[in-house]
Amino acid sequence: MPNHHTGCLLVHGYGGRPFEMSFVADRLRTAGYHVHVPVLSGHEDDEDAFASSTFADWLESAQVGLRAVREQCEQVVAVGFSLGGTLALHLAADHPLAGLVTIAAPVFLCRLFPYWAPDPRLFLTGLARHVCKRLPSSVRSPESKRIAPWEGYEGAHFTGPLHSFKAGAVSVRRNLFRVRAPIMVLHGVSDRAVHPDNAWEIMSHVSSPRREMHLLSTMEQVTSGHMLTTHEETRERVSELVLQFVKAVTAEDSVER
């Protein structure tokens, strides 16, 4: 029977779909937890809607999802991948949660010192969004999609949403000290889309009394190493780590109650 004492809010990533969370969701549902995976605003397979969406819109979707889980459950664990992890951190700064899991979540997308950017054009989104809505980008190869299945927008960077994501991540980073929920941070050692230093930034600035971090590695060199939730080398490990964390923090919460 579903365990309506505990619910899990799963939040997908930038330009993606709830599919990204499907392996984790299945593992949690099988264990008896109530699971909710909302579609973020602008991610409903409408490019024009996505191109005009903002971090505030995505956060509102996550907040609506949180309220939906709270209506069904006494305690909530938020689990977010990539942008979803950034949004989950924002939720945790504003709302009491039983636990929080971030997976390959950014609190910065690019930086000058020390320099890092998956694409130098990231530094120019503030200007570019006033000049052009789309910038071309590569499409993932069939082999990459086989190794790390994914559904969502590709073939172009949408400058408005990307700039909003950058600004939102900066805001979340500044408020990490307000996060007090037990937290688990997962990140890929060789993530070429979201720098692994993001994991250290999160771990070192939250105020959570319970913190754990797992850095996961992959052998292949085809993908960016970012899609930990669906990657054939990491999805089972990620799903199991999330399940064990949810069990641990909700058991602790029950004891405290």
WOGI-V399012 format. One record per residue. PHI is phi in whole degrees, 0 to 359 (NA if undefined). PSI is psi in whole degrees, 0 to 359 (none if undefined). Layout:
phi: (PHI PHI)
psi: (PSI PSI)
This chain:
phi: (NA 300 267 279 288 234 236 239 264 252 240 281 262 297 73 258 217 304 308 302 259 296 293 295 300 298 295 290 295 299 280 101 273 286 234 230 234 286 271 291 307 84 252 266 68 227 299 296 294 295 297 256 278 226 302 298 296 295 295 299 299 294 294 298 298 297 298 297 290 298 293 257 225 282 223 229 248 261 232 230 255 56 308 301 291 297 295 297 297 297 300 293 287 250 226 287 235 288 189 214 235 249 235 53 269 263 246 209 260 205 205 267 227 290 297 198 197 292 208 303 294 301 290 252 296 300 277 300 295 271 253 214 279 233 236 296 217 286 258 296 286 303 294 297 292 290 290 227 305 203 229 156 274 207 95 199 265 265 294 296 299 295 294 296 299 303 294 297 297 298 298 297 300 294 250 301 297 277 276 238 291 307 226 236 247 245 206 276 300 249 298 259 256 231 301 302 300 301 299 292 300 295 300 274 243 287 257 296 291 250 222 216 225 230 259 254 244 230 271 288 239 271 266 280 76 265 279 297 285 239 299 298 271 234 298 291 296 299 299 290 299 297 300 295 294 300 301 292 286 283 294 297 296 296 296 294 291)
psi: (146 142 91 4 328 131 152 122 117 127 123 180 181 125 6 204 165 340 326 334 8 320 317 317 316 319 318 319 319 327 355 7 148 128 134 128 89 157 125 148 136 358 22 33 37 104 323 320 320 317 337 2 159 171 321 321 315 321 320 320 317 322 319 318 319 317 321 319 320 330 336 338 153 328 152 137 128 133 119 139 131 239 321 325 322 317 320 322 320 316 317 333 336 342 146 128 150 333 165 132 126 137 111 42 136 140 1 144 333 162 156 325 111 147 134 136 132 338 120 337 345 328 343 9 330 320 315 327 340 349 316 145 329 143 134 147 164 155 138 144 157 324 320 317 330 317 318 83 147 147 135 199 136 169 351 147 129 112 324 304 322 318 320 322 314 311 320 320 321 317 317 319 319 337 16 329 342 352 119 355 150 137 142 129 123 138 152 133 324 28 118 5 320 114 138 338 339 322 318 323 315 309 323 349 346 160 14 129 331 121 138 149 141 123 121 142 155 153 327 160 19 317 178 353 15 325 64 331 338 350 135 337 344 343 322 318 315 313 319 319 317 314 313 324 314 315 316 311 329 330 319 318 321 320 317 325 none)
